[in-house]
Amino acid sequence: MPKQEGEKIRRALMEAELLDGGYKIRSDAQYLYIPVVPDVSGSILGTVAPGLSISECEFEESEKRKTVEDLIGFAPSYEIIGDIAVTAQSYDRSVGEAIMAVHKNVKTVLEPTTGVTGEFRVREFKVLSGEERTTTTYKEHGFIYEMDLAKVYFSPRLSTERKRIIDQISDLELVVDMFAGIGPFAIPAAKKAMYVVAVDKNPYAVEYMKRNIQINHVTNIEAVCADVREIKLPQQADRAIMNLPHSAHEFLDKAFELVRTGGIIHYYDIRPESEIFDAVISMVREKASKSGCLIEIVNKRIVRSYSPHEYNIVLDIRITGKQESFEG
């Protein structure tokens, strides 16, 4: 890829779990060469960063630093949010201690005792090692977010995607974040947009969002605790964010109602590798037709790996016409 695209694409590949961290990135006068995991297809790479090409070349192995695998003999799955590490499954206490030994900033390692469940899609945890707490402070792109992981849902693996959306927003836009959580889309959006309406049904998430609004000194934003189906806007929005990938499809009719002709909907879903986009695009077009909307899919991409052979994807949907306009 061209050098100027390197950091953005490296982060996108890392979040999609397609970057092979065992080798060093290479460069020449014009291009960067980034090692990817074996057997990845060009079509999958293209959904992460369009225009990438696959080449064969030799890479140097990365300089070895002590890893969790070095300490315990295997590589556990976990992610770090602020000063808390969250494991993907049940492990022995020694795994938590190894994570803390390698990541000096981590003060607590949590292990989920349930899946993501319930109306607010949260998990229950037990402390595997470290301090007895589920609260943390997370920093991303210059913004600060406080949260309680036992009461709200949050993923640090959407960092690149959040920045991609924020970079598109102009200062004349009314933005509605339909499932705002603690505000990681809505608060940066408010730094750029004319106004943001941030909605969530989880009262704990909305309380943290209000706190984070104050911490980040934004004023042109309204945090609303409600089912998004119940809200009304003073005017149709220029942009809607639908980051509720397991059930956002149930709210597409509301999104088509809330967003003006010419506006954009960022729609998130979870899809198997076997179909990725075809089935979801057909579903979105059918729902748009039932809502009296003409649409254009202006972008489609894989956001991250969700589980083996399943991906978190996004469609950027532009509304090109509405039935009331035709009737008028």
VEXDREN-2710 file (C-alpha; in Angstrom, 1 decimal):
% VEXDREN-2710
k/r/px/py/pz
1/MET/0.0/0.0/0.0
2/PRO/1.1/3.6/-0.4
3/LYS/3.1/4.8/2.6
4/GLN/0.7/7.5/3.6
5/GLU/-2.1/4.9/4.1
6/GLY/0.1/2.6/6.2
7/GLU/-1.0/3.4/9.8
8/LYS/-4.7/3.5/9.0
9/ILE/-4.6/0.2/7.2
10/ARG/-2.3/-1.4/9.8
11/ARG/-4.8/-0.6/12.5
12/ALA/-7.7/-1.9/10.4
13/LEU/-5.9/-5.2/9.7
14/MET/-5.1/-5.6/13.3
15/GLU/-8.7/-5.0/14.5
16/ALA/-9.9/-7.5/11.9
17/GLU/-7.3/-10.0/13.2
18/LEU/-5.6/-10.2/9.8
19/LEU/-2.3/-8.8/10.7
20/ASP/0.6/-11.2/11.3
21/GLY/2.4/-9.7/14.2
22/GLY/5.3/-12.2/14.0
23/TYR/7.0/-10.3/11.3
24/LYS/8.2/-6.7/10.7
25/ILE/6.6/-4.4/8.3
26/ARG/8.8/-3.6/5.2
27/SER/9.0/-0.5/3.1
28/ASP/10.6/0.9/-0.1
29/ALA/10.6/4.3/-1.6
30/GLN/6.8/4.3/-2.3
31/TYR/5.2/1.4/-0.6
32/LEU/4.7/-0.4/2.7
33/TYR/4.4/-4.2/2.8
34/ILE/2.4/-5.5/5.7
35/PRO/2.5/-9.2/6.7
36/VAL/-1.0/-10.8/6.9
37/VAL/-2.1/-14.1/8.3
38/PRO/-1.7/-17.1/6.1
39/ASP/-4.4/-18.1/3.6
40/VAL/-6.4/-14.8/3.8
41/SER/-8.1/-14.1/0.5
42/GLY/-7.9/-10.9/-1.5
43/SER/-11.7/-10.5/-1.3
44/ILE/-11.6/-10.5/2.5
45/LEU/-8.7/-8.0/2.5
46/GLY/-10.5/-5.8/0.1
47/THR/-13.5/-5.4/2.5
48/VAL/-11.1/-4.2/5.2
49/ALA/-9.2/-1.7/3.0
50/PRO/-10.2/-1.5/-0.6
51/GLY/-7.4/-1.4/-3.2
52/LEU/-5.0/-3.6/-1.3
53/SER/-3.0/-6.1/-3.3
54/ILE/-1.4/-9.3/-2.2
55/SER/2.3/-9.9/-3.0
56/GLU/4.8/-12.5/-2.0
57/CYS/7.9/-11.2/-0.2
58/GLU/10.2/-12.1/2.6
59/PHE/9.8/-10.6/6.1
60/GLU/12.1/-10.4/9.1
61/GLU/10.8/-11.9/12.2
62/SER/9.7/-9.4/14.9
63/GLU/12.1/-8.9/17.8
64/LYS/10.9/-11.2/20.5
65/ARG/9.6/-9.6/23.7
66/LYS/8.2/-11.5/26.6
67/THR/4.6/-12.5/25.9
68/VAL/1.8/-14.1/27.8
69/GLU/2.4/-17.2/25.7
70/ASP/6.1/-17.2/26.8
71/LEU/5.0/-17.3/30.5
72/ILE/2.2/-20.0/30.3
73/GLY/2.8/-21.9/27.1
74/PHE/-0.2/-20.8/25.1
75/ALA/-1.8/-17.6/23.8
76/PRO/-5.1/-16.8/25.7
77/SER/-7.7/-14.6/24.1
78/TYR/-8.3/-11.3/25.8
79/GLU/-8.7/-7.5/25.2
80/ILE/-7.6/-4.6/27.2
81/ILE/-10.0/-1.7/28.1
82/GLY/-8.3/1.0/30.1
83/ASP/-6.5/-0.8/33.0
84/ILE/-8.7/-3.9/32.8
85/ALA/-8.1/-7.0/30.7
86/VAL/-11.1/-9.1/29.8
87/THR/-10.6/-12.7/28.8
88/ALA/-12.7/-14.3/26.1
89/GLN/-13.3/-17.5/28.1
90/SER/-12.6/-19.2/31.4
91/TYR/-8.9/-19.6/32.4
92/ASP/-6.8/-20.5/35.4
93/ARG/-5.7/-17.7/37.7
94/SER/-2.2/-18.1/36.4
95/VAL/-3.4/-16.6/33.0
96/GLY/-4.6/-13.5/34.7
97/GLU/-1.3/-13.1/36.6
98/ALA/0.6/-13.6/33.3
99/ILE/-1.4/-10.9/31.6
100/MET/-0.7/-8.5/34.4
101/ALA/3.0/-9.4/34.3
102/VAL/3.2/-8.6/30.6
103/HIS/0.9/-5.5/30.6
104/LYS/2.1/-3.4/33.4
105/ASN/-0.8/-1.0/33.1
106/VAL/-3.4/-3.7/33.7
107/LYS/-4.6/-3.7/37.3
108/THR/-7.5/-6.2/37.0
109/VAL/-8.2/-9.2/34.8
110/LEU/-11.9/-10.1/34.4
111/GLU/-13.3/-13.4/33.3
112/PRO/-16.9/-13.4/31.9
113/THR/-19.2/-15.8/33.7
114/THR/-22.0/-15.3/31.2
115/GLY/-22.2/-14.4/27.5
116/VAL/-23.5/-11.0/26.2
117/THR/-27.1/-11.3/27.2
118/GLY/-30.3/-9.5/28.1
119/GLU/-32.0/-6.3/26.8
120/PHE/-28.8/-4.2/27.4
121/ARG/-26.4/-6.9/26.1
122/VAL/-24.0/-6.9/29.0
123/ARG/-22.0/-9.7/30.7
124/GLU/-21.3/-10.8/34.3
125/PHE/-17.7/-11.2/35.4
126/LYS/-15.6/-12.6/38.1
127/VAL/-12.1/-11.2/38.9
128/LEU/-9.4/-13.6/37.8
129/SER/-6.6/-11.6/39.3
130/GLY/-5.9/-8.1/40.5
131/GLU/-8.2/-5.5/42.0
132/GLU/-11.9/-6.3/42.8
133/ARG/-13.7/-4.0/40.4
134/THR/-15.3/-3.7/37.0
135/THR/-14.9/0.1/36.5
136/THR/-12.3/1.6/34.4
137/THR/-11.3/4.7/32.3
138/TYR/-10.5/4.3/28.7
139/LYS/-8.8/6.7/26.3
140/GLU/-9.3/6.8/22.5
141/HIS/-8.4/9.4/19.9
142/GLY/-8.0/12.1/22.6
143/PHE/-11.3/11.3/24.3
144/ILE/-11.8/9.9/27.8
145/TYR/-14.6/7.4/28.7
146/GLU/-15.5/6.1/32.2
147/MET/-17.5/2.9/32.3
148/ASP/-18.6/-0.1/34.4
149/LEU/-18.0/-3.2/32.2
150/ALA/-20.6/-5.1/34.3
151/LYS/-23.3/-2.6/33.4
152/VAL/-22.5/-1.4/29.9
153/TYR/-21.3/-2.9/26.6
154/PHE/-18.1/-1.6/25.1
155/SER/-15.5/-2.8/22.6
156/PRO/-12.1/-1.2/22.1
157/ARG/-11.9/-3.1/18.8
158/LEU/-14.1/-0.5/17.1
159/SER/-11.6/2.3/17.5
160/THR/-10.7/2.5/13.8
161/GLU/-14.3/2.3/12.7
162/ARG/-15.3/5.1/15.1
163/LYS/-12.6/7.3/13.7
164/ARG/-13.7/6.5/10.1
165/ILE/-17.3/7.6/10.8
166/ILE/-16.2/10.8/12.7
167/ASP/-13.9/11.8/9.9
168/GLN/-17.0/12.0/7.6
169/ILE/-19.1/14.3/9.7
170/SER/-19.4/18.0/8.8
171/ASP/-20.2/21.0/11.0
172/LEU/-23.7/21.4/9.5
173/GLU/-25.0/17.9/10.4
174/LEU/-27.6/16.7/12.8
175/VAL/-26.4/13.2/13.9
176/VAL/-28.5/10.6/15.7
177/ASP/-26.7/7.8/17.4
178/MET/-29.5/5.2/17.8
179/PHE/-27.7/2.9/20.3
180/ALA/-25.1/5.3/21.8
181/GLY/-24.0/3.3/24.9
182/ILE/-21.4/5.4/26.9
183/GLY/-20.9/7.7/23.9
184/PRO/-17.8/6.6/21.9
185/PHE/-19.4/7.5/18.6
186/ALA/-21.6/10.3/19.8
187/ILE/-19.1/12.4/21.8
188/PRO/-16.5/12.7/19.1
189/ALA/-19.3/13.3/16.6
190/ALA/-20.4/16.3/18.7
191/LYS/-16.9/17.8/18.4
192/LYS/-17.6/18.1/14.6
193/ALA/-21.4/18.1/14.0
194/MET/-23.9/20.9/14.5
195/TYR/-25.8/18.7/17.0
196/VAL/-26.0/15.1/18.2
197/VAL/-28.9/13.2/19.7
198/ALA/-27.5/10.1/21.5
199/VAL/-30.1/7.5/22.5
200/ASP/-29.8/4.4/24.6
201/LYS/-32.2/2.2/26.5
202/ASN/-29.7/1.2/29.2
203/PRO/-30.0/3.8/32.1
204/TYR/-26.5/2.9/33.3
205/ALA/-25.0/3.6/29.9
206/VAL/-26.8/6.9/29.7
207/GLU/-25.6/8.0/33.1
208/TYR/-22.0/7.2/32.1
209/MET/-22.6/8.9/28.8
210/LYS/-23.7/12.1/30.6
211/ARG/-20.6/11.9/32.7
212/ASN/-18.4/11.4/29.7
213/ILE/-20.0/14.4/28.0
214/GLN/-18.9/16.5/30.9
215/ILE/-15.4/15.0/31.0
216/ASN/-14.9/15.7/27.3
217/HIS/-16.4/19.2/27.5
218/VAL/-19.0/18.9/24.7
219/THR/-22.2/20.8/24.8
220/ASN/-24.0/20.3/21.5
221/ILE/-25.3/16.9/22.4
222/GLU/-28.4/15.5/24.1
223/ALA/-28.2/12.1/25.9
224/VAL/-31.6/10.4/25.9
225/CYS/-32.6/7.3/27.9
226/ALA/-35.3/5.8/25.8
227/ASP/-36.2/3.1/23.2
228/VAL/-35.1/4.7/20.0
229/ARG/-38.5/3.9/18.4
230/GLU/-40.1/6.4/20.8
231/ILE/-37.9/9.4/19.9
232/LYS/-38.8/12.3/17.6
233/LEU/-36.3/14.7/16.2
234/PRO/-36.9/18.5/15.6
235/GLN/-35.9/17.8/12.0
236/GLN/-34.7/14.8/10.0
237/ALA/-31.1/13.8/10.7
238/ASP/-28.3/14.0/8.2
239/ARG/-26.7/10.9/9.6
240/ALA/-27.7/7.9/11.8
241/ILE/-25.3/5.4/13.5
242/MET/-26.8/2.0/14.1
243/ASN/-24.1/0.1/16.2
244/LEU/-26.2/-2.7/17.5
245/PRO/-25.1/-5.5/15.2
246/HIS/-27.1/-8.4/16.5
247/SER/-30.5/-6.6/16.2
248/ALA/-30.1/-3.3/14.3
249/HIS/-32.1/-4.8/11.5
250/GLU/-35.2/-4.6/13.7
251/PHE/-34.8/-0.8/13.7
252/LEU/-34.1/0.0/10.0
253/ASP/-37.6/1.2/9.5
254/LYS/-37.0/3.8/12.3
255/ALA/-33.7/4.8/10.7
256/PHE/-35.4/5.4/7.3
257/GLU/-37.9/7.6/9.1
258/LEU/-35.3/9.6/11.1
259/VAL/-32.9/10.3/8.2
260/ARG/-33.5/12.8/5.4
261/THR/-33.2/12.2/1.7
262/GLY/-29.5/12.5/0.9
263/GLY/-28.6/11.5/4.5
264/ILE/-26.4/8.5/5.5
265/ILE/-27.1/5.5/7.7
266/HIS/-24.2/3.5/9.1
267/TYR/-25.7/0.0/9.6
268/TYR/-23.8/-2.7/11.5
269/ASP/-24.5/-6.5/11.4
270/ILE/-22.8/-9.8/12.2
271/ARG/-22.6/-12.1/9.1
272/PRO/-20.9/-15.4/8.3
273/GLU/-18.0/-15.6/5.9
274/SER/-20.0/-17.6/3.4
275/GLU/-22.3/-14.7/2.6
276/ILE/-20.7/-11.5/4.1
277/PHE/-22.7/-8.9/2.2
278/ASP/-25.1/-10.4/-0.3
279/ALA/-27.9/-11.4/2.0
280/VAL/-27.7/-8.4/4.3
281/ILE/-27.8/-6.0/1.3
282/SER/-30.9/-7.7/0.0
283/MET/-32.5/-7.5/3.4
284/VAL/-31.7/-3.8/3.7
285/ARG/-33.1/-3.0/0.2
286/GLU/-36.3/-4.9/1.1
287/LYS/-36.8/-2.9/4.3
288/ALA/-36.0/0.3/2.5
289/SER/-38.7/-0.4/-0.1
290/LYS/-41.3/-1.2/2.6
291/SER/-40.4/2.2/4.2
292/GLY/-40.9/4.0/0.9
293/CYS/-37.2/4.8/0.4
294/LEU/-34.7/4.5/-2.4
295/ILE/-31.2/3.8/-1.3
296/GLU/-27.6/3.5/-2.5
297/ILE/-25.0/1.3/-0.7
298/VAL/-22.0/3.7/-0.9
299/ASN/-19.6/1.6/1.2
300/LYS/-19.4/-1.9/2.7
301/ARG/-16.5/-3.3/4.8
302/ILE/-15.5/-5.7/7.4
303/VAL/-15.0/-4.0/10.7
304/ARG/-13.5/-6.9/12.7
305/SER/-13.5/-10.6/13.1
306/TYR/-16.3/-11.6/15.5
307/SER/-15.9/-15.3/15.8
308/PRO/-14.5/-18.1/13.6
309/HIS/-15.9/-17.5/10.1
310/GLU/-18.1/-14.6/11.3
311/TYR/-17.5/-10.9/10.8
312/ASN/-18.8/-7.6/12.2
313/ILE/-19.6/-5.7/9.0
314/VAL/-20.9/-2.2/8.2
315/LEU/-22.9/-0.8/5.3
316/ASP/-23.0/3.0/4.6
317/ILE/-26.4/3.6/3.2
318/ARG/-27.4/6.8/1.4
319/ILE/-31.2/7.6/1.1
320/THR/-31.6/8.8/-2.4
321/GLY/-35.4/9.3/-2.4
322/LYS/-38.5/9.0/-0.2
323/GLN/-42.1/8.2/-1.2
324/GLU/-43.5/11.4/0.2
325/SER/-41.1/13.3/-2.2
326/PHE/-42.5/11.3/-5.2
327/GLU/-46.1/11.9/-4.1
328/GLY/-45.4/15.6/-3.6
END
